[in-house]
Amino acid sequence: MKTQPTQLSERIVSLDVLRGFAILGILVMNIQYFSMISAAYLNPVAYGDFNGANKWVWMLSHIFTDMKFWSIFSMLFGAGIVLFTERLKSKGIKSLAIHYRRTFWLLLIGLAHAYLLWSGDILVPYSITALWVVLFRKKKPVNLFIVGIVFFSIASFLYMFSGFSMPFWPEESKTEILQMWLPDIAHINEELAAFQGSWSEQMPKRIETTLMMQTRSFFFMTAWRTAGIMLIGMAFYKWGILSALKSKSFYLKLALFTLIPGFVIIIYGMNRNFDAGFSLEYTFFLGSQFNYWGSLLVSTGYIALVMLCMKMDILKTIKKSLQAVGQMAFTNYMLQTIICTTIFYGHGFGLFGKIERTSQILIVFAVWIFQMIVSPIWMKYFKYGPFEWLWRSLTYWNFQSFKR
């Protein structure tokens, strides 16, 4: 039987809206990695002004966005694995073979994205994790949720164990991680020069950072966190939470029971990090865990609020726009990279390291407006975004019809 991708009429609107909401929100944190040295993403005092409005932008970003939208997008990726394989199975098609072919092409696109454009890529960890997370697709939602929490906990355990064991590390290991957390002026200038330079001049630093992200960082933290969140997303999808199938009262209660404790945990942890002076010994290890766990609650609360809006006759224009953004989330994700690397890297305007957080957030708002305007217009004339079309054509090994 000839396989075909999901048709527009088969799409679940709530998933598209939520995906659009997530892909826009991700940029709030990614903009820091695009525009400043990598250490500033983890440690706000590592680089740039951290007073007044800039400090407030970081605090609000940390409380409301850091890890929250990434978590939603990861849950949706996990849910997408279940949805994709179930639909193929319902058509009598062996889903695993198509899933692995689809994941293989995503991996190749992700590798090109990471090594040629931006080391902050999420496509590679998603595709690697999807290779084995798919094996859980038939499990009951309660089992998926429990296993997801277990995997999610492993990264937390490794962080805390590393922190407690740090006094016993060799001195060279301590120096290496300190340079990652709070680099000296020589390392800062090296990174600034690299990304303010031409595309070819950026490559050595980008390759170095990407290799670290896809090896040591991946096995230490990203793999466990990504797998855990994807499995939780599978459970949420099977429970009907992501498809707006629950009652309004359910989503309201879910929002209240997750957002309130989540924000309390995150704000408390943030204050503790301020008290510790964002020290490596405390903030990187134990101090990071408040946001790590609090964000899981807050992202769930955000999902509940979006699903509540889906069940109410409100914000029709915004929901329609977010739906289009979500339908072409792959393209919008790649477009954010293209826009931001052009603004900040040397092959474009070369503003890397020169834009403070207050200006960064204005760029985020501008990209949001652009994508929320252009996406509905694009989807009016085309069935898919350009990267969605490419991915589908490669997956099914035939050119998909593009225009409506």
ABEGO torsion letter per residue (X at the ends): XBBBBBBAAABBAAAAAAAAAAAAAAAAAAAAAAABBAAAAABAAABEBBBEAAAAAAAAAAAAABGAAAAAAAAAAAAAAAAAAAAAAAAGBBAAAAAAAAAAAAAAAAAAAAAAABAABAAAAAAAAAAAAAAAAABBAAAAAAAAAAAAAAAAAAAAAAAAAAAABBAAAAAAAAAAABBBAAAAAAAAAAAABBAAAAAAAAAAAAAAAABAAAAAAAAAAAAAAAAAAAAAAAAGAAAGABBAAAAAAAAAAAAAAAAAAAAAAAAAAAAAGGBAAAAABAAAAAAAAAAAAAAAAAAAAAAAAAABBBGAAAAAAAAAAAAAAAAAAAAAAAAAAAAABAABAGABGABBAAAAAAAAAAAAAAAAAAAAAAAAABABBAAAAAAAAAAAGBBBBABX
